[in-house]
């Protein structure tokens, strides 16, 4: 019996079949990459379940600042007297940097105000001083300056200004002492800004009557913390 020959598959047809198979096959490289990114994030950033609770310390607050209860996350400046003009009024959080596992970060939403600072301070900083202007303190100033004051030098790095409606983030990688500042979910360049002290507390300084901020100590932030490790990893790869 005559049987018709099986038609041979042309190279172009074979390539088409192979491409279709590839499209229907899960991308293993992307999966491995995502797993790698997850492991990096787990290493440096605590999971939301274990993120430490924090709030502003009612007993470590300037008298001109009012902490709104019950959670003490909102801070209102009540500097009504003429003698208060030009003053600085600060508050520190309850938990310090060393109480966090690997990484500390918090965000502040500016509800009202255009002359304030968000940063980290030691217990030695007087509450009538501005964070970032005292030795051993660090801050992002609303004037658009990263303030770092040391015993021998002062660094003022120009950055974007901020005011009402903005969300400002401040953090530190404990392993590297790298300071991190963000504005409205975008990380700013702090490549040469490091914290030397371990006994640092989240701190804000308000100056004008009616200024008000609302604080987010985590774990859900405007800035995606997963990007933190990816950005740092990309910098390391670039160096190498």
N, C-alpha and C positions, 0 to 999 in steps of 0.2 A: 504494500500500500504506500502510496505516495504521501509523505507528510511535509507540509510546508516548513521551511526553515524558520527557526526563531529569529525574529528581527534583532539585529545587533543594536545595542544602545550607543548612540553617538556620544562623543566626549562632552558636547555641550549639554545634552540631555542628562548625562550622568552628573555633571556639575550642578545642574538645576535640582536634581533629586537630593544631592548631598547638601546643598544650601538649604533646602526645605527641612531636612533632618536637623540641621544645625539650629534653624530657627525654632524648632519644636523641642529642642533639648535645653534644659535649664542651664543658665549661665553659672557654672561652678566658680569661676574666678570672682564674680561679683559677690557670691555667697561667702567665699573665704575672706574677701576684703571686708565685708560687713562684720564678720565674726571677729576679724582682727581689730577693727575699729571699736567693737563692743568691748573687747578685752582691755584695750587701752583705756577706754572710758571707765571701766570697772576699777582699774588700777588707781586712777587719780581722782575720780569724782564719786563720792558716796551715792548709793542708790537712793531714790526718794524715800524708801521705807526707813532708811537709817540716817537720813539727813538730820543733823542736830537742830533742836528747836532753840530759838533765840528771840529776844525782844529788847527794847530799850530799858535801861536800868533806872527805875524811879528814884533810887537813892544816889545815883551818879549822874545827876541832871542839873543844869544851871536853873536857878529859881525863875528866870525869865522865860523858860520853856515849859510848856504844858504837855504832858503825855496823855493822850486820850485813851481812857480805859474802855473795855476791859483788857485788850491785848497789848496795849502800849506800843503800837506800831506806827501811830500817827503822832507827829510832833508839831506843835503850834507855838510860834514866837509871840510873846506878850510884852514886848519892849515898848511901852507906851510913854514913859517919861522922857523928857527932853535930855536928861542926863544919860539916857541909854543910847543916844545917837552915836553911831560909830563904834559901838561895842560888839563883842563877839560872845555868842552864847552856845555852848556845846553840850552834847550828851553822849555817853558811851553805852554800848550794849552790855548785857549781862555776861555773855560767854566770850572768851578771848580766843585768839587764833589757835593757840596750842591745843585747845579742846576739840578741834576739828581734825578729822582723819584725812590727811593728804591735801585738802583744799578748802579754802574759805571763800565764800562769795555772797554778796547781798546786793539788792537793788533798791533804789530810792526814786519814787515818783514825785516830781516837783509839782505840787498843787498850786502853790503861789510863792513867788520869790524870784529874785534875779541876782542876789548877792549872798551866796552860800557855798559851803564846801562839803564834799563827801569823801571819807577816807578812813584811815586807821590811826589810832593813837594809843600811847601807853597810859598807865594810871598816873604817871608823873605830870601829864599835861593839865594845867589848871583849866577849869571849866569856863573861865572868862577869856580864854585864848582861842585862836582859830586853828583847827586841825590843818596840818601842812605847813604852818608857820612856826612851829616849835620843834626843837631838836628831837629826833626820833619819831616824828609823825609824818604821815604821807596823805596827800589829798588831791582830788580833782576839783579845782576851783571853777566856779561858774563863769569867771572871766576868760576861761579857756586856757588854763595853766595846770600842769601837773606839778604840784609843789612837793619838794623833797628837801628837808633841811637837815644838814649834818653838822658835826662839830667844826668841820673845816671848810665846808663849801655849801652853796645853795644852788639847786638846779631848778630852773623854771622853763619847762618845755611847752611851747605854744600848741594848743589843741582847739577843737571846736568849742565855742561857748555854749552854755545851756541855760534854760530857764523854765518857766511854767509850762507844763505839759510834757516835758522830757522825762525819760527814765534813765537814770544813771546807775551803772553797776561798778562795784569795786570788789576786788578779790586778790588772793595771793596763793601761788603754788608753794606749798610748804617745803617741798623737796629742793626746789631751785631758788626760792625766795623771790620769784618773778611776780611783780605786781601786775594786775590786770584791771583795766578800766574799759567800760563799754558805754555807749550812748544809743538809746533806742534800739537795743538788740544787736548793735554792731560793735565789734571789738576795735579799740583804738591801739595805736602803736606805742607800746611800752617796752620796747626791746632793751633799753638801757636803764630801766627803772626797777630797782630791787629794794626789798625791805631787809634790814639787818637785824631788827629786833624780833624776839619771839613773843614777848608779852604785849601783843597788840590787840586792841579791841575795835570793832566797827564804831565809827564816830561820825557825827554830822555837826556842822556849825551853821547856825542861822543868825541873821543880824538885824533884820527889819521887822517891825511890828506887823503881824498878820501873815508873815511867811509860814508856810505849812508844807510838810512832806509826809508821804506815806511809804512805809518800808516793807519790803518783801525779803524775808530771811530764808525763803525756800520752802519746798524744793522746786517749784515751777516758776521759771524766770522768763523774762522777755528774751534774754540772750540764751541761745541753745548751748548748754554746757558740753554737748557732744562735739561741737565744733572746736572747742578749746584744744583738745588733744590732737585733732586732725591738723589744726593750724600749726601747733608746735611741732608735730611730726613732719609736716611739709618744710618747715624752717630747717629742721635737722637734716633732712634729705638734701636740701639745697646746699647746706654747708658742706656735706660730705661729697 
